[in-house]
Amino acid sequence: MTTLHHVLGIGVVVALGALVVWAIVARVARRDPGAAFSRAALAAGVLVVLQVAIGFVLLGAGHKRPALHYLYGVLALGVLGVGIVLGRSLTRDRWVPIAIAVAVALGLAARALVTGLR
C-alpha cells in the first residue's frame, strides 16, 4: 500500500502540474480554458482525496511520517476544495480561483511528497 501511496502522490503532482501549465497557457492566450479545466481540476481533487484517504489508512496501520507530511496533504485537499467552491460560485472567470488553488495545491502536494520520502 505504501507503493500505491507513493505512485499516486507522483500522479497527483503531475496532474496538478499539468493543470497549472494549462491555466498559464490559457492566461497567456487570454482565453478561458473552458469547462474541461474545471472538470479536470475536480478529477485532480478526487485523486487528492484518494491520496489523503490512503495516507490515513497507512497512518492507522502504523506507518509514520513527519507531521508536516500530513499537514501538507490535508492543506492541499482543503485549498483545492475552497478553490473549486469559489470558482463554481462565480459567474465570470470561474477558472481563476480554481487555477490559483491548483497552483497552491501543487506546491503543497510536492512538499508532501518530499517530506514523505524521508
trRosetta pair geometry for C-beta under 8 A, 3 or more apart (Angstrom, degrees):
i j d omega theta_ij theta_ji phi_ij phi_ji
1 4 5.4 -49 -153 35 42 115
1 5 6.3 45 149 -21 69 103
1 54 6.7 -166 179 -166 101 102
1 57 6.9 -97 173 108 148 119
1 58 6.1 -172 118 -84 118 96
1 61 7.6 90 65 27 146 162
2 5 5.5 -51 -148 36 36 115
2 6 6.3 38 152 -20 66 105
2 58 6.3 102 -88 -125 75 135
2 63 6.4 175 -87 -125 113 158
3 6 5.6 -54 -148 37 32 112
3 7 6.2 27 156 -14 67 108
4 7 6.0 -57 -142 41 28 106
4 8 6.0 25 159 -15 65 111
4 54 6.5 -125 108 -155 107 150
5 8 6.0 -56 -141 42 25 109
5 9 6.3 34 153 -27 61 106
5 51 7.0 108 -147 -149 71 71
5 54 4.8 -170 -94 127 93 125
5 55 6.3 119 -144 -76 128 65
5 58 6.0 -19 -53 -37 159 148
5 116 7.9 -128 133 177 112 149
6 9 5.6 -53 -151 29 28 116
6 10 6.8 27 152 -16 62 101
6 116 7.5 -170 -102 122 77 128
7 10 5.8 -51 -155 34 35 111
7 11 6.4 37 146 -19 64 107
8 11 5.2 -53 -148 38 37 118
8 12 6.3 45 151 -26 67 99
8 47 6.8 -169 -174 -171 97 93
8 50 6.7 -110 -171 110 146 109
8 51 5.2 -171 127 -95 118 91
8 54 6.7 94 53 34 152 156
9 12 5.7 -47 -148 29 32 113
9 13 6.7 29 153 -15 62 103
9 51 6.1 115 -82 -144 64 128
9 109 7.2 179 -162 -179 76 93
9 112 6.9 -135 -145 107 118 101
9 113 4.7 149 157 -102 121 96
9 116 6.8 -119 -121 57 169 153
10 13 5.8 -55 -152 37 33 110
10 14 6.3 32 151 -18 67 108
10 113 6.9 105 -75 -133 55 139
11 14 5.7 -55 -144 38 31 111
11 15 6.1 31 157 -19 66 107
11 47 6.5 -124 115 -165 106 139
12 15 5.8 -55 -145 37 28 110
12 16 6.2 22 159 -13 64 109
12 44 7.0 110 -146 -165 68 85
12 47 5.1 179 -97 129 84 118
12 48 5.8 103 -139 -82 129 70
12 51 5.5 -16 -52 -48 145 156
12 76 8.0 73 159 144 135 149
12 109 5.1 -131 123 -164 115 143
13 16 6.0 -56 -143 42 27 107
13 17 6.0 31 155 -22 63 111
13 106 6.8 94 -143 -151 63 74
13 109 5.2 -171 -83 120 74 115
13 110 5.4 97 -125 -83 121 73
13 113 5.9 -28 -48 -28 137 152
14 17 5.6 -57 -146 38 27 114
14 18 6.4 30 155 -21 63 104
15 18 5.8 -53 -150 33 29 111
15 19 6.6 29 151 -17 62 105
15 40 7.9 -161 -174 172 97 92
15 43 7.6 -121 -170 107 138 94
15 44 4.5 176 134 -112 123 103
15 47 6.0 91 42 43 161 162
16 19 5.6 -54 -151 36 35 113
16 20 6.5 39 150 -22 66 102
16 44 5.7 126 -75 -171 69 142
16 102 5.6 -177 -153 -174 84 85
16 105 5.7 -133 -133 102 141 98
16 106 4.0 -179 134 -89 123 86
16 109 5.9 131 15 37 156 148
17 20 5.6 -50 -149 32 34 112
17 21 6.6 34 152 -16 65 103
17 106 5.9 118 -71 -139 60 130
18 21 5.7 -52 -150 37 34 111
18 22 6.3 40 149 -23 65 105
19 22 5.3 -50 -147 34 34 118
19 23 6.4 35 154 -19 65 104
19 37 7.2 117 -146 -158 90 82
19 40 6.0 177 -98 120 105 114
19 41 5.9 108 -144 -88 146 78
19 44 6.1 -67 -32 -29 145 159
19 99 7.4 -161 150 -122 94 66
19 102 4.6 -98 113 -177 129 150
19 106 7.8 -162 62 -63 100 119
20 23 5.7 -53 -148 36 31 111
20 24 6.4 31 153 -19 65 105
20 99 7.3 115 -117 -164 52 82
20 102 5.9 -165 -68 121 74 108
20 103 5.2 103 -113 -94 112 77
20 106 5.6 -25 -41 -33 135 160
21 24 5.7 -54 -146 36 32 111
21 25 6.3 32 155 -18 65 106
22 25 6.0 -57 -149 37 27 110
22 26 6.4 26 153 -18 63 108
22 33 5.8 78 153 -136 100 144
22 37 6.1 178 133 -116 131 103
22 40 7.4 35 47 85 171 153
23 26 5.6 -55 -147 37 31 112
23 27 6.2 31 154 -20 65 107
23 33 6.5 -69 -99 -36 52 149
23 37 7.1 111 -79 -156 77 135
23 95 7.0 -173 -119 154 96 111
23 99 3.6 135 -137 -136 148 124
23 102 6.8 156 -23 65 145 134
23 103 7.4 -102 66 -50 149 104
24 27 5.7 -55 -147 36 31 111
24 28 6.2 28 156 -17 66 107
25 28 5.9 -55 -144 39 29 109
25 29 6.1 17 159 -7 65 113
25 33 8.0 90 78 -96 88 107
26 29 6.0 -65 -142 48 26 103
26 31 5.3 -104 -153 77 72 77
26 32 6.7 10 -172 -173 123 11
26 33 4.0 -67 -85 -62 154 92
26 37 7.2 -17 -43 -78 159 153
26 95 7.3 -40 114 119 158 150
26 99 8.0 -133 59 -89 127 147
27 30 7.3 23 -179 -77 32 40
27 99 7.8 148 -47 157 118 167
32 93 7.6 -133 -107 -107 102 52
32 95 6.4 143 -157 11 78 136
33 36 7.1 -106 145 68 85 84
33 37 3.6 63 110 -45 123 144
33 95 5.4 151 39 -151 103 165
33 99 8.0 124 8 -72 140 121
34 37 5.9 123 67 -2 59 94
35 38 5.5 -52 -159 37 50 112
35 39 6.2 48 146 -18 75 105
36 39 5.6 -56 -147 41 35 111
36 40 6.1 37 154 -21 68 106
37 40 5.7 -55 -146 37 29 110
37 41 6.3 31 153 -20 64 105
37 95 5.3 32 97 -127 138 127
37 98 7.2 130 132 101 101 138
37 99 7.7 -14 165 -71 131 94
38 41 5.6 -52 -147 35 32 112
38 42 6.4 34 151 -20 64 104
38 84 7.5 117 -159 -136 86 85
38 87 6.5 -172 -117 130 109 137
38 88 7.6 114 -159 -76 135 82
38 94 6.6 -6 -79 119 134 117
38 95 6.3 -112 -60 -96 88 82
38 98 6.0 -118 -110 -91 73 176
39 42 5.5 -52 -149 35 33 114
39 43 6.4 37 150 -20 65 103
40 43 5.5 -49 -148 35 35 114
40 44 6.5 37 150 -19 64 102
41 44 5.6 -50 -149 36 34 112
41 45 6.4 42 147 -24 63 102
41 80 7.3 -173 173 -157 92 99
41 83 7.6 -100 172 110 138 116
41 84 6.3 178 123 -91 116 100
41 87 7.9 40 86 44 156 164
41 98 5.0 52 158 177 178 119
41 99 8.0 -101 -86 -73 140 47
41 101 7.8 81 -168 81 131 109
41 102 5.7 -95 -124 -73 108 123
42 45 5.3 -49 -152 32 34 118
42 46 6.7 40 148 -22 63 97
42 84 6.2 104 -88 -132 77 140
43 46 5.6 -46 -154 29 36 113
43 47 6.8 39 146 -18 63 99
44 47 5.4 -48 -155 33 39 116
44 48 6.6 40 147 -20 66 101
44 80 7.2 -136 105 -140 96 142
44 102 7.0 58 85 -125 153 105
44 105 8.0 124 132 109 121 144
45 48 5.5 -50 -149 34 36 112
45 49 6.5 41 149 -21 66 101
45 77 7.6 101 -155 -141 77 64
45 80 4.7 176 -105 145 96 133
45 81 6.8 120 -149 -72 128 61
45 84 6.2 -19 -60 -39 157 149
46 49 5.5 -47 -148 33 35 114
46 50 6.4 37 151 -18 64 104
47 50 5.6 -54 -149 38 32 113
47 51 6.2 36 151 -22 65 107
48 51 5.4 -51 -145 36 33 116
48 52 6.3 33 156 -18 66 104
48 73 7.8 171 -167 -167 88 74
48 76 5.8 -138 -148 120 133 106
48 77 5.0 177 140 -93 118 76
48 80 5.9 127 41 22 160 157
48 105 7.0 -56 -90 -174 154 130
48 109 7.1 -97 -110 -91 107 124
49 52 5.9 -55 -148 37 29 108
49 53 6.3 30 153 -20 64 108
49 77 6.4 105 -82 -132 57 117
50 53 5.7 -55 -147 36 30 113
50 54 6.4 29 155 -17 65 105
51 54 5.9 -55 -149 37 29 108
51 55 6.4 33 150 -22 62 107
51 73 6.7 -137 121 -150 106 114
52 55 5.4 -53 -150 35 33 118
52 56 6.5 32 153 -18 66 102
52 73 5.3 153 -101 154 85 111
52 74 6.4 102 -132 -88 129 59
52 77 5.3 -6 -43 -56 151 145
53 56 5.9 -54 -151 35 32 108
53 57 6.6 34 150 -19 64 103
54 57 5.5 -52 -150 35 35 114
54 58 6.4 35 151 -18 67 104
55 58 5.7 -55 -148 37 31 110
55 59 6.3 34 152 -20 65 105
55 69 8.0 -164 -152 138 131 101
55 70 6.9 161 153 -111 132 75
55 73 5.7 28 7 155 174 170
56 59 5.4 -48 -144 36 35 115
56 60 6.3 38 154 -19 64 104
57 60 5.7 -56 -150 38 30 112
57 61 6.4 25 151 -17 64 109
58 61 5.5 -59 -147 40 33 110
58 63 4.2 -42 167 51 94 132
59 62 7.9 114 178 -14 28 9
59 63 6.4 -83 -82 67 33 77
59 64 7.3 74 -130 -97 70 48
59 65 7.9 -79 -90 20 91 91
59 70 7.2 53 -81 -94 144 125
65 69 4.0 -45 128 51 126 158
65 70 6.9 146 77 -37 106 84
65 115 6.9 100 165 129 112 87
65 116 5.2 -19 -144 -123 149 67
65 118 7.5 110 -154 63 83 85
66 69 5.1 113 66 -12 73 100
66 115 5.2 -97 59 176 121 109
66 118 6.3 21 -16 68 120 129
67 70 6.0 -57 -163 37 45 107
67 71 6.2 43 145 -20 73 109
68 71 5.3 -56 -143 41 38 115
68 72 6.0 41 159 -23 71 104
68 111 7.4 -81 152 150 110 109
68 115 4.9 -119 94 -147 105 164
69 72 6.2 -55 -149 34 23 109
69 73 6.6 20 154 -15 59 110
69 112 5.6 94 -156 -150 59 69
69 115 4.3 -153 -77 107 80 111
69 116 4.7 111 -139 -73 128 75
70 73 5.8 -58 -150 37 31 111
70 74 6.2 22 159 -12 68 109
71 74 6.2 -60 -144 41 27 103
71 75 6.0 25 159 -17 64 113
72 75 5.9 -59 -143 41 26 111
72 76 6.3 31 157 -25 63 105
72 108 4.8 177 -167 -175 79 79
72 109 7.2 159 151 -84 103 22
72 111 4.6 -143 -130 94 148 103
72 112 3.6 -166 102 -68 120 86
72 115 6.5 136 9 29 143 134
73 76 5.8 -53 -150 29 28 112
73 77 6.7 26 152 -16 61 105
73 108 7.6 170 -73 147 20 102
73 109 7.4 70 -108 -111 57 62
73 112 4.5 109 -60 -132 76 149
74 77 5.6 -54 -154 36 35 114
74 78 6.3 34 150 -18 67 107
75 78 5.5 -55 -145 39 34 112
75 79 6.0 35 158 -21 69 106
75 108 5.1 -134 94 -147 104 148
76 79 6.0 -53 -143 36 27 109
76 80 6.4 27 157 -16 61 108
76 104 8.0 -175 -120 119 62 74
76 105 4.4 95 -157 -150 80 80
76 108 3.9 -171 -72 99 90 123
76 109 4.7 94 -124 -59 157 80
76 112 6.5 -79 -14 -15 136 139
77 80 6.1 -60 -151 37 27 109
77 81 6.4 27 154 -20 63 110
77 105 7.9 105 -51 -131 21 115
78 81 5.6 -57 -148 36 31 113
78 82 6.3 27 158 -16 67 106
79 82 5.9 -55 -147 38 30 108
79 83 6.2 29 155 -18 64 110
79 101 5.1 173 152 -155 83 85
79 104 4.9 -119 176 100 151 119
79 105 4.9 -171 86 -69 118 86
79 108 6.6 141 18 6 142 150
80 83 5.7 -59 -146 39 29 112
80 84 6.2 27 158 -18 66 108
80 101 5.4 130 -109 150 38 115
80 102 6.9 63 -111 -87 88 54
80 105 4.7 44 -58 -81 95 153
81 84 6.0 -58 -147 36 27 107
81 85 6.3 23 157 -15 64 109
82 85 5.8 -58 -146 40 30 109
82 86 6.1 28 157 -17 66 109
82 101 6.3 -176 78 -113 79 133
83 86 5.8 -55 -143 40 28 109
83 87 6.1 28 158 -20 64 109
83 97 5.1 -171 -150 143 72 82
83 98 5.0 120 151 -114 103 39
83 99 8.0 -159 -175 31 132 26
83 100 6.3 -166 -123 74 122 77
83 101 2.1 -87 -52 -21 155 157
83 102 6.8 -154 120 -29 162 62
83 104 7.8 169 -53 41 137 115
83 105 7.6 -105 11 -25 143 120
84 87 5.7 -54 -144 37 29 112
84 88 6.3 25 158 -16 63 108
84 98 5.9 61 -92 -111 53 97
84 101 6.9 -114 -29 81 61 159
85 88 6.0 -60 -148 38 27 107
85 89 6.5 26 155 -22 63 110
86 89 5.8 -62 -151 32 31 111
86 90 7.0 31 155 -26 64 103
86 97 4.2 -85 104 133 121 159
86 98 7.7 -170 74 -56 88 62
86 101 7.6 151 42 -42 119 133
87 90 6.1 -56 -157 23 34 111
87 94 4.5 85 179 175 80 75
87 95 6.4 55 -148 -94 126 21
87 96 7.3 170 -110 54 95 52
87 97 4.7 -156 -66 68 79 99
87 98 3.9 12 -61 -43 158 99
87 101 7.8 -107 -29 13 117 130
88 94 6.6 58 -86 -158 28 121
90 93 6.4 -58 141 74 146 65
90 94 4.7 180 73 -97 106 68
90 96 8.0 -18 51 42 170 98
90 97 7.1 144 -15 10 136 122
91 94 7.7 -97 139 -61 3 98
93 96 4.6 11 160 -9 104 120
94 97 7.6 -61 -175 35 42 93
94 98 6.9 31 142 -8 69 119
95 98 5.3 -68 -154 47 45 115
95 99 5.7 48 151 -28 80 106
96 99 5.8 -53 -144 33 28 110
96 100 6.5 26 157 -16 62 104
97 100 5.6 -51 -145 37 37 112
97 101 6.2 38 155 -19 67 106
98 101 5.7 -56 -149 39 30 111
98 102 6.2 34 152 -22 65 106
99 102 5.5 -51 -145 34 31 114
99 103 6.5 33 154 -20 64 103
100 103 5.8 -54 -151 33 31 111
100 104 6.5 26 153 -14 65 105
101 104 5.8 -56 -147 40 33 108
101 105 6.0 32 154 -19 67 110
102 105 5.6 -56 -142 41 29 112
102 106 6.3 40 153 -29 63 101
103 106 5.6 -46 -151 25 30 116
103 107 7.1 29 152 -14 60 100
104 107 5.9 -54 -159 34 36 110
104 108 6.5 30 148 -14 67 108
105 108 5.5 -56 -145 42 36 111
105 109 5.9 36 156 -20 70 107
106 109 5.9 -55 -141 39 26 108
106 110 6.2 28 157 -20 63 107
107 110 5.8 -55 -146 36 28 110
107 111 6.4 26 155 -16 63 107
108 111 5.7 -56 -149 38 31 110
108 112 6.3 35 151 -22 65 105
109 112 5.4 -49 -146 34 34 114
109 113 6.4 38 153 -22 64 102
110 113 5.6 -51 -151 33 32 114
110 114 6.5 28 152 -16 64 106
111 114 5.7 -55 -146 39 33 109
111 115 6.1 25 159 -12 69 108
112 115 6.1 -58 -140 43 27 103
112 116 6.0 30 158 -23 63 112
113 116 5.8 -61 -148 35 24 112
113 117 6.9 29 154 -28 60 103
114 117 6.0 -53 -158 21 32 113
114 118 7.9 39 149 -28 58 94
115 118 6.1 -40 -166 10 44 115
